[in-house]
Amino acid sequence: MDKTLFLPYFEKIDATEKMTRMQALAKQYSLLFKGLQTFSRWGQSCTTGVFEKDGRELVFVPGGTITLGWEQFSEGLDEDNLAELNYVFGEYEYRGTPEDFIRKDMAPVRQVTISPMLAGRELEEIGWEPIDFQDSRLLAHPDWLKEFEEHKRSGMGGLNLVGHARFDYIDGQWRVSLYHNVTYPQLKELLRRQGLSLPTADEWSYLCGGGCRTLFPWGDGLKSDMHLHNFEASEDADKPYDMEEPNFFGLSIAYDPYMREVVEADAFTTCGGDGGCNICGGMGPLVGFLPCSPHRKPKVQEDDLLNGDYDFYRPIIRVEIKH
């Protein structure tokens, strides 16, 4: 097995050798190699290849043998996080410890070996087709257009006609998309035809946490100065969202609990979010963001129909290892 494509060996080879390896991958998988880039975040770092194909960026993620899952705090919660949990415990009359409360939703601790892969840097939408305003399928629904015109006059932002169409105001102009129902098997087949896959739950946990032993990649709780989706302060309006910024592999991952990330499994399964259930339940930022932990148990959904407003996917290519 080529150990140089696994951590920690990958980080020890020099830039010239990395360039050669990345150029070979680009040729093997018909990708545009954009160069090497170093990503450093939360105490982890990786200098790796950035690629492009069909308008999407991918990064090479070296493999590794790591520990996944969570059973106890590594650092412990600070006063702010504990105060928030105690408030939630009081509201729901919970009598257990913070570790007991969190552990019930976390996957068991285990050691796994993750193979190297090329991973999409951004989450991608499911079921939305961009069209123009003269598309006959849109013109066939004057009621949709009437609702859009009324919404536009109100001066408000985007409009989502759930299950039908979506109007977004982007870069000074309105854009429209139609919605199509997509099932879990259909999504997997579509990716297969493109030479792509979904990550498994274990692969997703690795991409998200890199083998961290804390509850989140940066520690055991949320930091008071974080700019978080769904908990924006007015003075933070122009700041980037901390968790959405590229991680140590160069991936924007697990940053909004409303966004569930579809993973490879026998049945429709998601990681990285709960569709906002905890936040809508008034449980506060920490409990609201627990579904974004790399150690959270994957959630098997009730049926095969994906939800284009809450379900997203990250394409990967598993790299074939020469023996």
Salt bridges, closest charged atoms under 4 A:
ASP2 OD2 - ARG21 NH1 2.84
GLU11 OE2 - LYS18 NZ 2.89
GLU17 OE2 - ARG21 NE 2.84
GLU52 OE1 - LYS34 NZ 3.36
GLU57 OE2 - LYS34 NZ 2.63
GLU57 OE1 - ARG121 NH1 2.92
GLU99 OE1 - ARG103 NH2 3.78
ASP100 OD1 - ARG103 NH1 2.88
ASP105 OD2 - LYS104 NZ 3.26
ASP105 OD2 - ARG296 NH1 3.85
GLU124 OE2 - ARG56 NE 2.57
GLU125 OE2 - ARG166 NH1 2.66
GLU129 OE2 - ARG137 NH2 3.00
GLU129 OE1 - HIS180 NE2 2.63
ASP135 OD1 - ARG137 NE 3.06
GLU149 OE1 - LYS152 NZ 3.60
ASP168 OD2 - ARG166 NE 2.89
GLU189 OE2 - ARG192 NH2 2.66
GLU189 OE2 - ARG193 NE 3.16
ASP202 OD1 - ARG110 NH2 2.53
GLU203 OE2 - ARG318 NE 2.93
ASP236 OD1 - LYS239 NZ 3.62
GLU244 OE1 - HIS229 NE2 2.69
ASP256 OD2 - HIS229 ND1 3.85
GLU261 OE2 - ARG314 NE 2.84
GLU264 OE2 - LYS188 NZ 3.32
ASP311 OD1 - ARG260 NE 2.67
